[in-house]
Structure formats: structure tokens, C-alpha cells
Amino acid sequence: MATILDSVTMTEIPRDPSCGGDLPYVTHEGKLDVGGFTFHVYQLNNGQRIIPCEEVEGFFSAMLEAQED
């Protein structure tokens, strides 16, 4: 998975100065296209990359529906 995410072109996004604290925050965003489905990929300030769970659920739901047809 890391190799796939390494291929995503990431764009730096500005940090909202009102966000504070010790929690990780998004520094970059990009898009990953897989079989006609687009995932938003976000990179945090700690280097971790994340994909919203709603998009992953939508992808697998579509895959299951396609198998049922």
C-alpha cells in the first residue's frame, strides 16, 4: 500500500493558524484513482497518509454490488 500511496502527487495545503494542540494535522492532499474510483489521500504532519473511511466503504460497497449483479 505504501508503494501505491508513494505514487500519489501530493499538493501542500496551508495550515489554519487557529488549529493548535498536539494532534496531527493535514499538510498535503492528493487523489488516487483505482478502477474508476477516486480516493482523496491526505498526509499528516507526522508523515502518515490517510484515506477517508467513507471513500473506502463506498469502494467496497460498489465492488460487492458489482459481484451481486
VEXDO-637743 format. One record per residue (C-alpha): z, y negated, x negated; residue in three letters. Coordinates in steps of 0.2 Angstrom, whole numbers, padded with zeros to 4 digits, always signed. Each point is the difference from the previous one (the first is absolute). Layout:
N
ZYXALA ...
//
This chain:
69
+0000+0000+0000MET +0004-0012-0014ALA -0018+0002-0007THR -0007-0005+0017ILE +0011-0015+0002LEU -0004-0005-0018ASP -0018-0002+0006SER +0005-0013+0013VAL -0005-0018-0004THR +0016-0009+0002MET +0001-0019+0004THR +0015-0010-0005GLU +0009-0009+0014ILE +0011-0014-0001PRO +0019+0003+0003ARG +0009-0009+0013ASP +0013-0010-0009PRO +0012+0001+0015SER +0001+0019-0003CYS +0015+0004-0011GLY +0012+0014-0004GLY -0002+0015-0010ASP -0012+0010+0012LEU -0018+0004-0007PRO -0013-0011+0006TYR -0019+0001+0001VAL -0010-0008-0014THR -0017+0007+0003HIS -0011+0007+0014GLU -0016+0011+0001GLY -0010+0011+0011LYS -0003+0019-0002LEU -0015+0007+0010ASP +0001+0019+0004VAL -0013+0008+0011GLY -0003-0015+0010GLY +0019-0004+0002PHE +0007-0016-0009THR +0018+0000-0007PHE +0008-0016-0005HIS +0009+0003-0017VAL +0014-0011-0006TYR +0008-0001-0017GLN +0018-0005-0002LEU +0007-0010-0014ASN +0008+0016-0007ASN -0018+0008-0002GLY +0002+0012+0015GLN -0015+0000+0012ARG +0002+0003+0018ILE -0011+0003+0015ILE +0006-0004+0018PRO +0006+0015+0009CYS -0009-0005+0016GLU -0017+0001-0010GLU +0005+0017-0007VAL +0005+0006+0018GLU -0016-0006+0007GLY -0011+0009-0013PHE +0009+0016+0003PHE -0001-0002+0019SER -0019-0003-0001ALA -0002+0015-0011MET +0010+0011+0012LEU -0010-0007+0015GLU -0017+0004-0009ALA +0006+0018-0003GLN +0004+0002+0018GLU -0017-0005+0006ASP 
//
